[in-house]
Amino acid sequence: MAELVKLPIGEEFFSNIRTKGFYYVDKTRFIAELLRTRGSVNLFTRPRRFGKSLNLDMLKSFFETGADISLFDGLDIMKEAELCEQHMGKYPVISISLKDVEGTDFQTAYDSLGMVLSEEAGRYDFLLESDKLNMPEKESFRQLMNGDFSKSAFLQGSLKLLTRTLCKHYGRSVIVLIDEYDVPLDKAYQNHYYPQMVQLIRALFSQALKTNKNLEFAVITGCLRIARESIFTGLNNFKVRTISDVECAEYFGFTDAEVRTMLEYYGVGERFDDVKEWYDGYHFGFVDVYCPWDVINQCDKLRVWAEAPMEAHWENSSSNAIVEDIISTASETTKSQIEALISGDAVEKALIPELTYRDFENEDDDTRQAYLWSVLFATGYLTDIGRPANGLHKLVIPNREVLEIFKKRILVWFKKKVFGNVKKWKNFCEAINNGDADTVQTIFNDFMEDSISIRDTFVKKEMKENFYHGILLGLLKAEGSWIVKSNVESGIGYTDIVIIVPSKNIGSIIEVKYAESGAFDLACGEAMKQIEDAGYESVLMQEGVQTIHKYGIACYKKNCKISYNKV
């Protein structure tokens, strides 16, 4: 049996994937569709980790002069013989990524941008010997290579200078590829120099992309569509393809068929349903897609151990602060909408297609919330399942992984709220320790009243129980002197929460149940029966714990009921 190729985890260079034995999901049809539908400047917005960088590097590998044709052997684009003959390897290409252009102050970010442009110019150092350039042009190019950007006007015009120099040397207009264009703006907003960075990026783009006779076309990628007035002022023939657009929708993200093929190739096709539940659910145009980063990383886990649990990969690839932001500032109406989302329902929202970071500071709460919902959609935390007649978008949480992100951020917010009332929290812990079930029930209900609940809808029962389990576990683990364990093997099963108070030789067993349709007594009875039948107290008895409290806790929406017994 032939050895399986490696999975391209974190690999963003097309040539490496094609020459170093990596698995590749063929997206080369993107080249043909781009050429047939392009404008002079083309912006593609997608959430992070959806293949933007790899696609741009693929374009560079295809178009750049001296292209290695063998990289595309056997791929779909080679079926387009006439197109390949006309465009493959025919253009000078400028390819830059702005993902690392950042700093705690404007000067640091300015220098970082200069370094990116200087390094790209360095790829063409042979232009200093070109007989097509005169001495002043060579001197300007040398200054660009050396990173001498002491005058901001030179940095602002550097990209245009590079296109002009390349066009003159090659006698062919230049293709410009810019990846993660909005990262410097995001970092600038976070570090309070946003107006300066907007002015710099606007000037850089305007000179290079507006009425530049040396430009063949440009492709730009990012997560957000920043308002044209802010960045793309005055650009003609400017085409934007967001996650709502039909054109090129299938080229960012994996389709059902592509995921099935990958899993079957690595011998784990039987895990397709799990992968689909966790990582599918995004709707780009008319296409349903998976997050590629998730699929590749999870497939790598599964190929080693076919029974490996599903993990959150996209969640850990960047900050999820935007989710906590919307939750922490939520009105009661917004809270109810988040509850609906977590429960599997849709919420209807008007979306703002063009954003500026300053919009997040809008003093009008309704306007600010509208922008936050729009960012949640654009960055992949929500997806659109259709537009009702009134023009609102039907937004849902796309998959299990993103659902868990929302739940985690809610728990963070919840704990901040709870621990703001230290006295009540200490009374709660004392009641648990003393077997005072009535007080535990009263305080836990008070806590949940100010939280976000799980509605009795589409979410699986065990997921609803896990949500309330997480809330309770967060409250108990904060008591640093206790030993608090979750899902502990005990007797003939796994109990939800086990607590040991070493200083008092007291323990507690807690089983959490979701009370379907508010059937609290039934759920409490099931919880206590599970504790008794499974012999959960055995783990505490083995530790020599003398007093054992048993709590069966039934939760529904923002209410709970508690049954209690004692050993």
C-alpha positions as CSV (number, residue, x, y, z in Angstrom):
1,M,0.0,0.0,0.0
2,A,1.3,3.4,-1.0
3,E,2.4,5.8,1.8
4,L,-0.2,8.5,2.5
5,V,0.8,12.1,1.9
6,K,1.1,14.5,4.8
7,L,-1.6,16.9,5.8
8,P,-0.7,20.6,5.2
9,I,-1.2,21.9,8.7
10,G,-0.3,25.6,8.7
11,E,1.2,25.4,5.2
12,E,0.4,28.5,3.2
13,F,2.8,28.1,0.3
14,F,1.4,26.4,-2.7
15,S,4.8,25.3,-4.0
16,N,5.6,23.5,-0.8
17,I,2.3,21.6,-0.8
18,R,2.8,20.5,-4.4
19,T,6.5,19.5,-4.1
20,K,6.9,18.2,-0.5
21,G,4.2,15.6,-0.4
22,F,1.2,17.3,1.2
23,Y,-2.5,16.6,0.6
24,Y,-4.1,19.3,-1.6
25,V,-7.7,20.1,-2.1
26,D,-7.8,21.4,-5.7
27,K,-9.0,25.0,-5.8
28,T,-7.3,25.9,-9.0
29,R,-10.6,26.6,-10.8
30,F,-10.5,29.8,-8.8
31,I,-7.9,31.0,-11.3
32,A,-10.2,30.6,-14.3
33,E,-13.2,32.1,-12.6
34,L,-11.2,35.1,-11.4
35,L,-9.9,35.8,-14.9
36,R,-13.4,35.6,-16.4
37,T,-15.1,37.8,-13.8
38,R,-12.4,40.1,-12.3
39,G,-12.4,43.8,-11.9
40,S,-9.2,45.9,-11.8
41,V,-9.3,45.5,-8.0
42,N,-10.9,42.5,-6.4
43,L,-11.6,42.2,-2.7
44,F,-12.4,38.8,-1.2
45,T,-13.6,38.8,2.4
46,R,-13.7,35.5,4.4
47,P,-13.3,34.5,8.0
48,R,-9.9,33.6,9.2
49,R,-8.5,30.1,8.3
50,F,-10.6,29.7,5.2
51,G,-7.7,29.4,2.7
52,K,-7.2,33.0,1.7
53,S,-3.5,33.0,2.0
54,L,-3.0,29.7,0.2
55,N,-5.2,30.9,-2.6
56,L,-3.2,34.0,-3.0
57,D,0.0,32.1,-3.1
58,M,-1.5,29.8,-5.7
59,L,-2.3,32.8,-7.9
60,K,1.3,34.0,-7.5
61,S,2.6,30.5,-8.5
62,F,0.4,30.5,-11.6
63,F,0.9,34.0,-12.9
64,E,4.4,34.9,-12.0
65,T,7.1,35.0,-14.7
66,G,9.1,31.9,-14.6
67,A,6.3,29.9,-13.1
68,D,6.9,26.2,-12.5
69,I,4.3,24.6,-14.7
70,S,4.8,21.2,-13.1
71,L,3.2,22.5,-9.8
72,F,-0.1,22.4,-11.6
73,D,0.2,18.9,-13.2
74,G,-3.0,17.0,-12.8
75,L,-4.9,19.9,-11.4
76,D,-8.2,21.3,-12.8
77,I,-6.8,24.5,-14.2
78,M,-4.6,22.5,-16.7
79,K,-7.9,21.5,-18.5
80,E,-8.1,25.2,-19.5
81,A,-5.4,25.0,-22.1
82,E,-6.1,28.3,-23.8
83,L,-6.3,30.2,-20.6
84,C,-3.0,28.6,-19.4
85,E,-1.3,29.4,-22.6
86,Q,-2.4,33.1,-22.4
87,H,-1.7,33.8,-18.7
88,M,0.5,31.2,-17.0
89,G,3.9,32.6,-16.1
90,K,3.3,35.8,-18.0
91,Y,3.2,38.5,-15.3
92,P,5.5,40.2,-12.8
93,V,3.7,39.7,-9.4
94,I,3.9,41.7,-6.2
95,S,2.7,39.6,-3.3
96,I,2.6,40.9,0.2
97,S,0.9,39.9,3.5
98,L,-0.1,42.5,6.1
99,K,-0.9,40.0,8.8
100,D,2.2,41.0,10.8
101,V,1.9,44.7,10.4
102,E,1.2,45.8,13.9
103,G,2.6,47.5,17.0
104,T,1.6,49.2,20.2
105,D,2.2,52.5,18.6
106,F,1.9,53.9,15.0
107,Q,5.7,54.2,14.4
108,T,6.2,50.5,15.1
109,A,3.4,49.6,12.8
110,Y,4.8,52.0,10.2
111,D,8.2,50.4,10.3
112,S,6.7,47.0,10.1
113,L,4.8,47.9,6.9
114,G,8.0,49.3,5.5
115,M,9.8,46.1,6.2
116,V,7.1,44.1,4.4
117,L,7.5,46.3,1.3
118,S,11.3,46.3,1.5
119,E,11.4,42.5,1.6
120,E,9.1,42.2,-1.4
121,A,11.3,44.6,-3.3
122,G,14.3,42.4,-2.3
123,R,12.9,39.5,-4.4
124,Y,13.7,41.7,-7.4
125,D,17.2,42.8,-6.5
126,F,18.4,42.0,-10.0
127,L,16.5,45.2,-11.2
128,L,19.5,47.2,-9.9
129,E,21.4,45.7,-12.9
130,S,18.5,46.1,-15.4
131,D,19.4,47.9,-18.6
132,K,15.7,49.0,-18.9
133,L,16.0,51.3,-15.9
134,N,17.8,54.6,-15.6
135,M,20.0,55.6,-12.7
136,P,17.3,57.7,-10.8
137,E,14.9,54.8,-11.1
138,K,17.5,52.4,-9.8
139,E,18.3,54.7,-6.9
140,S,14.6,54.9,-5.9
141,F,14.4,51.1,-6.1
142,R,17.6,50.8,-4.0
143,Q,16.0,53.1,-1.4
144,L,12.9,50.9,-1.4
145,M,15.0,47.7,-1.0
146,N,16.9,49.3,1.9
147,G,13.8,50.3,3.7
148,D,14.5,54.0,3.8
149,F,11.0,55.3,4.6
150,S,12.0,58.3,6.7
151,K,9.6,60.3,4.5
152,S,6.1,59.0,4.7
153,A,5.4,60.1,1.2
154,F,7.9,57.6,-0.1
155,L,6.3,54.8,1.9
156,Q,2.9,55.8,0.6
157,G,4.1,55.7,-3.0
158,S,6.3,52.6,-2.6
159,L,3.8,50.1,-3.9
160,K,3.2,52.2,-7.0
161,L,7.0,52.6,-7.5
162,L,7.4,48.9,-7.4
163,T,4.7,48.3,-10.0
164,R,6.2,51.0,-12.3
165,T,9.7,49.6,-12.0
166,L,8.6,46.0,-12.7
167,C,6.5,47.0,-15.6
168,K,9.3,48.9,-17.2
169,H,11.7,46.0,-16.8
170,Y,9.4,43.2,-18.0
171,G,7.4,45.3,-20.5
172,R,4.3,43.8,-19.0
173,S,1.7,45.1,-16.5
174,V,1.9,43.9,-12.9
175,I,-0.4,41.7,-10.8
176,V,-0.7,42.9,-7.1
177,L,-1.7,40.4,-4.4
178,I,-2.4,41.8,-0.9
179,D,-3.3,39.4,1.9
180,E,-4.9,40.3,5.3
181,Y,-5.3,43.9,4.3
182,D,-7.4,44.7,7.4
183,V,-5.1,43.4,10.1
184,P,-3.1,46.7,10.4
185,L,-6.5,48.5,10.9
186,D,-7.6,46.1,13.5
187,K,-4.4,46.4,15.4
188,A,-4.4,50.2,15.1
189,Y,-7.9,50.3,16.5
190,Q,-6.9,48.2,19.4
191,N,-3.9,50.3,20.1
192,H,-5.5,53.7,19.5
193,Y,-3.8,55.0,16.4
194,Y,-6.5,54.1,13.9
195,P,-6.8,57.4,12.1
196,Q,-3.1,57.5,11.3
197,M,-3.1,53.9,10.0
198,V,-6.3,54.6,7.9
199,Q,-4.6,57.5,6.3
200,L,-1.4,55.5,5.5
201,I,-3.2,52.4,4.1
202,R,-5.6,54.7,2.1
203,A,-2.7,56.5,0.5
204,L,-0.7,53.3,-0.2
205,F,-3.7,51.7,-1.9
206,S,-4.9,54.8,-3.7
207,Q,-1.6,55.4,-5.4
208,A,-1.0,51.7,-6.4
209,L,-4.5,50.7,-7.3
210,K,-6.2,53.8,-8.6
211,T,-5.6,54.7,-12.3
212,N,-2.3,52.9,-12.3
213,K,-1.4,52.1,-15.9
214,N,1.2,49.6,-14.7
215,L,-1.4,47.5,-12.9
216,E,-2.9,44.4,-14.6
217,F,-5.2,43.7,-11.7
218,A,-5.1,43.3,-7.9
219,V,-6.5,40.7,-5.6
220,I,-7.0,41.7,-1.9
221,T,-8.1,39.5,1.0
222,G,-9.3,40.2,4.5
223,C,-11.9,39.3,7.1
224,L,-13.9,42.6,7.0
225,R,-15.1,44.8,4.2
226,I,-13.9,48.2,5.4
227,A,-16.0,51.0,4.1
228,R,-14.8,52.4,0.7
229,E,-14.7,55.9,2.1
230,S,-12.2,54.7,4.7
231,I,-9.7,52.8,2.5
232,F,-10.7,52.2,-1.1
233,T,-11.6,55.8,-2.0
234,G,-12.2,56.4,-5.6
235,L,-11.3,53.0,-7.0
236,N,-12.9,52.3,-10.3
237,N,-14.0,48.8,-11.4
238,F,-13.7,47.7,-7.8
239,K,-15.3,44.2,-7.2
240,V,-16.1,42.9,-3.8
241,R,-17.0,39.2,-3.1
242,T,-18.1,38.7,0.5
243,I,-19.4,35.5,2.0
244,S,-22.8,36.5,0.8
245,D,-21.8,36.6,-2.9
246,V,-22.3,33.7,-5.3
247,E,-19.1,34.2,-7.4
248,C,-16.1,32.1,-6.3
249,A,-18.0,30.9,-3.2
250,E,-16.7,27.3,-3.3
251,Y,-13.0,28.3,-3.5
252,F,-12.7,29.3,0.1
253,G,-13.6,26.4,2.4
254,F,-14.1,22.7,1.8
255,T,-17.3,21.2,0.3
256,D,-19.1,18.0,1.5
257,A,-17.5,16.1,-1.3
258,E,-14.0,17.3,-0.6
259,V,-14.3,16.5,3.1
260,R,-15.6,13.0,2.3
261,T,-12.8,12.4,-0.1
262,M,-10.2,13.5,2.4
263,L,-11.5,11.4,5.2
264,E,-11.8,8.3,3.0
265,Y,-8.3,8.8,1.8
266,Y,-7.0,8.7,5.3
267,G,-9.2,5.7,6.2
268,V,-11.6,7.5,8.6
269,G,-14.6,8.0,6.4
270,E,-16.8,6.7,9.2
271,R,-16.2,9.9,11.2
272,F,-17.8,12.1,8.5
273,D,-20.9,12.8,10.5
274,D,-18.9,14.0,13.5
275,V,-16.7,16.2,11.3
276,K,-19.8,17.7,9.7
277,E,-21.5,18.5,13.0
278,W,-18.4,20.2,14.4
279,Y,-17.0,22.1,11.3
280,D,-19.6,22.4,8.6
281,G,-22.5,24.8,8.5
282,Y,-21.1,27.9,6.8
283,H,-23.1,29.3,3.9
284,F,-21.1,31.2,1.3
285,G,-23.3,32.3,-1.6
286,F,-25.2,29.2,-2.5
287,V,-22.5,26.8,-1.3
288,D,-22.3,25.1,2.1
289,V,-18.7,24.8,3.3
290,Y,-16.5,23.6,6.2
291,C,-13.7,25.5,7.8
292,P,-10.5,24.0,6.2
293,W,-8.3,24.6,9.2
294,D,-10.6,22.5,11.4
295,V,-11.0,19.7,8.9
296,I,-7.3,19.4,8.2
297,N,-6.3,19.5,11.9
298,Q,-9.0,17.0,13.0
299,C,-8.3,14.7,10.1
300,D,-4.6,14.6,11.3
301,K,-5.9,13.6,14.7
302,L,-8.2,10.9,13.3
303,R,-5.6,9.3,11.0
304,V,-3.5,8.5,14.1
305,W,-6.5,7.5,16.3
306,A,-9.8,6.9,14.5
307,E,-11.7,7.3,17.7
308,A,-10.2,10.7,18.6
309,P,-12.7,13.2,20.0
310,M,-13.6,16.2,18.0
311,E,-11.6,19.3,19.1
312,A,-11.8,23.0,18.7
313,H,-9.1,24.1,16.2
314,W,-10.4,27.4,14.7
315,E,-11.3,28.7,18.1
316,N,-7.7,28.6,19.2
317,S,-6.3,30.2,16.1
318,S,-7.2,33.8,17.1
319,S,-8.9,35.9,19.7
320,N,-12.6,35.5,20.3
321,A,-12.9,38.8,22.1
322,I,-15.8,40.0,19.8
323,V,-18.1,37.3,21.2
324,E,-17.4,38.3,24.7
325,D,-17.8,42.0,23.7
326,I,-21.4,41.4,22.4
327,I,-22.3,39.3,25.4
328,S,-20.9,41.7,28.0
329,T,-22.8,44.6,26.5
330,A,-25.9,42.7,25.8
331,S,-29.3,44.3,26.5
332,E,-32.2,42.0,27.6
333,T,-33.3,41.8,24.0
334,T,-29.8,40.8,22.8
335,K,-29.6,38.2,25.6
336,S,-32.8,36.6,24.4
337,Q,-31.5,36.5,20.8
338,I,-28.2,34.9,22.0
339,E,-30.3,32.3,23.9
340,A,-32.2,31.6,20.7
341,L,-29.0,31.1,18.7
342,I,-27.5,28.8,21.3
343,S,-30.7,26.8,21.2
344,G,-30.4,26.3,17.5
345,D,-32.9,28.9,16.4
346,A,-32.2,31.8,13.9
347,V,-32.3,35.5,14.6
348,E,-33.2,38.0,11.9
349,K,-30.9,40.9,11.6
350,A,-30.2,43.7,9.2
351,L,-26.5,43.5,8.3
352,I,-24.2,46.4,7.4
353,P,-22.0,45.4,4.5
354,E,-19.3,48.0,4.9
355,L,-17.8,48.7,8.3
356,T,-15.3,51.0,10.0
357,Y,-13.8,50.2,13.3
358,R,-15.0,53.6,14.7
359,D,-18.6,52.3,14.3
360,F,-18.0,50.1,17.4
361,E,-17.7,53.3,19.4
362,N,-21.1,54.6,18.3
363,E,-22.9,55.9,21.3
364,D,-26.3,54.8,20.0
365,D,-26.7,51.2,21.4
366,D,-28.9,50.0,18.5
367,T,-26.3,51.1,15.9
368,R,-23.4,49.6,17.8
369,Q,-25.2,46.3,18.2
370,A,-26.0,46.3,14.5
371,Y,-22.3,46.6,13.8
372,L,-21.4,43.9,16.3
373,W,-23.9,41.5,14.7
374,S,-22.4,42.3,11.3
375,V,-18.9,41.6,12.5
376,L,-20.0,38.3,14.0
377,F,-21.4,37.3,10.6
378,A,-18.4,38.5,8.6
379,T,-15.8,36.8,10.8
380,G,-17.5,33.4,10.9
381,Y,-19.3,33.3,14.3
382,L,-22.7,33.4,12.6
383,T,-23.8,32.3,9.1
384,D,-26.7,33.3,6.9
385,I,-29.4,30.7,6.0
386,G,-31.6,33.0,3.9
387,R,-33.2,36.4,3.5
388,P,-36.8,36.8,4.5
389,A,-39.0,39.2,2.4
390,N,-38.3,42.1,4.7
391,G,-34.6,42.0,3.7
392,L,-33.3,40.8,7.1
393,H,-30.8,38.0,7.3
394,K,-31.5,34.8,9.1
395,L,-28.5,34.2,11.2
396,V,-27.5,31.0,13.0
397,I,-24.5,29.5,14.7
398,P,-22.9,27.4,12.0
399,N,-21.6,24.4,13.9
400,R,-20.7,22.7,17.2
401,E,-17.3,24.3,17.5
402,V,-18.7,27.9,17.3
403,L,-21.5,27.0,19.6
404,E,-18.9,26.0,22.2
405,I,-17.2,29.3,21.7
406,F,-20.4,31.2,22.5
407,K,-21.0,29.0,25.6
408,K,-17.5,29.5,26.9
409,R,-17.6,33.2,26.5
410,I,-21.0,33.2,28.3
411,L,-19.4,31.3,31.2
412,V,-16.6,33.8,31.4
413,W,-19.1,36.7,31.5
414,F,-21.3,34.8,34.0
415,K,-18.4,34.3,36.4
416,K,-17.5,37.9,36.3
417,K,-21.1,38.8,37.2
418,V,-21.3,36.3,39.9
419,F,-18.0,37.0,41.6
420,G,-18.9,40.7,41.7
421,N,-21.2,39.6,44.6
422,V,-18.6,37.8,46.7
423,K,-20.9,37.5,49.7
424,K,-23.7,35.6,47.8
425,W,-21.1,33.3,46.1
426,K,-19.6,32.4,49.5
427,N,-23.0,31.7,50.9
428,F,-23.6,29.4,48.0
429,C,-20.4,27.5,48.6
430,E,-21.2,27.3,52.4
431,A,-24.7,25.9,51.6
432,I,-23.2,23.2,49.3
433,N,-20.8,22.3,52.1
434,N,-23.5,22.1,54.7
435,G,-26.1,20.2,52.7
436,D,-28.5,23.2,52.7
437,A,-30.2,22.3,49.5
438,D,-32.9,25.0,49.8
439,T,-30.3,27.8,50.0
440,V,-28.3,26.2,47.2
441,Q,-31.4,26.2,45.0
442,T,-32.4,29.8,45.9
443,I,-28.9,31.3,45.2
444,F,-28.4,29.2,42.0
445,N,-31.7,30.5,40.7
446,D,-30.7,34.0,41.6
447,F,-27.4,33.6,39.6
448,M,-29.1,32.1,36.6
449,E,-31.7,34.8,36.5
450,D,-28.9,37.2,35.3
451,S,-27.5,34.7,32.9
452,I,-28.3,33.4,29.4
453,S,-30.2,30.2,29.2
454,I,-30.7,27.3,26.8
455,R,-34.1,27.1,25.3
456,D,-36.0,23.8,24.9
457,T,-35.4,23.6,21.1
458,F,-33.0,21.9,18.7
459,V,-29.9,21.5,20.9
460,K,-29.3,17.9,22.0
461,K,-30.2,17.2,25.6
462,E,-26.7,16.3,26.6
463,M,-25.4,19.6,25.3
464,K,-28.0,21.5,27.3
465,E,-26.9,19.6,30.4
466,N,-23.3,20.4,29.7
467,F,-24.1,24.1,29.6
468,Y,-25.5,24.1,33.1
469,H,-22.8,21.7,34.2
470,G,-20.3,24.3,33.0
471,I,-22.0,27.1,34.9
472,L,-22.0,25.1,38.1
473,L,-18.5,23.9,37.7
474,G,-17.2,27.4,37.3
475,L,-18.8,28.5,40.5
476,L,-17.4,25.6,42.5
477,K,-13.9,25.6,41.1
478,A,-13.4,29.2,42.2
479,E,-13.3,27.9,45.8
480,G,-9.6,27.3,45.8
481,S,-9.4,25.1,49.0
482,W,-11.7,22.5,47.6
483,I,-10.9,19.5,45.3
484,V,-13.4,19.8,42.5
485,K,-13.5,17.2,39.7
486,S,-15.7,16.8,36.7
487,N,-16.9,13.7,35.0
488,V,-15.2,11.4,37.5
489,E,-15.3,7.6,37.0
490,S,-17.2,6.3,40.0
491,G,-19.0,3.1,40.6
492,I,-20.4,2.0,37.2
493,G,-20.4,5.3,35.5
494,Y,-19.2,8.9,35.5
495,T,-20.6,11.5,37.9
496,D,-20.9,15.1,36.7
497,I,-19.2,16.8,39.6
498,V,-17.4,15.5,42.7
499,I,-16.3,17.8,45.6
500,I,-14.0,17.1,48.5
501,V,-13.4,19.5,51.3
502,P,-10.2,18.1,52.8
503,S,-10.2,20.3,55.9
504,K,-13.6,19.0,57.0
505,N,-13.6,15.5,55.5
506,I,-16.8,16.4,53.6
507,G,-17.7,15.5,50.1
508,S,-20.5,16.2,47.6
509,I,-21.8,14.5,44.5
510,I,-23.7,16.5,42.0
511,E,-25.6,15.2,39.0
512,V,-27.1,17.8,36.6
513,K,-30.1,17.0,34.3
514,Y,-31.9,19.1,31.8
515,A,-35.7,19.3,32.7
516,E,-37.3,18.9,29.3
517,S,-40.3,21.3,29.1
518,G,-39.9,22.2,32.7
519,A,-40.4,18.7,34.2
520,F,-38.3,19.5,37.2
521,D,-39.5,16.7,39.5
522,L,-38.9,14.0,36.8
523,A,-35.4,15.3,36.1
524,C,-34.5,15.5,39.7
525,G,-35.7,12.0,40.2
526,E,-33.6,10.8,37.3
527,A,-30.5,12.5,38.7
528,M,-30.9,11.0,42.2
529,K,-31.7,7.6,40.8
530,Q,-28.5,7.8,38.6
531,I,-26.4,8.7,41.7
532,E,-27.9,5.8,43.7
533,D,-27.9,3.1,41.0
534,A,-24.4,3.9,39.8
535,G,-22.9,4.0,43.3
536,Y,-21.3,7.3,42.7
537,E,-20.5,7.8,46.4
538,S,-17.9,5.0,46.2
539,V,-15.2,7.3,44.9
540,L,-15.6,9.5,48.0
541,M,-15.8,6.5,50.4
542,Q,-12.5,5.3,48.9
543,E,-11.0,8.6,49.9
544,G,-12.2,8.1,53.5
545,V,-14.8,10.9,53.3
546,Q,-17.2,10.6,56.2
547,T,-20.0,13.0,55.2
548,I,-21.3,12.9,51.7
549,H,-24.0,15.2,50.2
550,K,-25.9,14.1,47.1
551,Y,-27.5,16.7,44.9
552,G,-29.7,16.1,41.9
553,I,-30.0,19.4,40.1
554,A,-32.6,19.9,37.3
555,C,-32.3,23.0,35.1
556,Y,-34.6,24.5,32.6
557,K,-34.1,27.9,31.0
558,K,-33.2,30.2,34.0
559,N,-34.6,28.0,36.7
560,C,-33.4,25.0,38.7
561,K,-34.8,22.6,41.3
562,I,-32.7,20.5,43.6
563,S,-33.2,17.1,45.3
564,Y,-30.9,16.2,48.2
565,N,-29.8,13.2,50.1
566,K,-27.0,12.4,52.5
567,V,-24.8,9.5,53.3
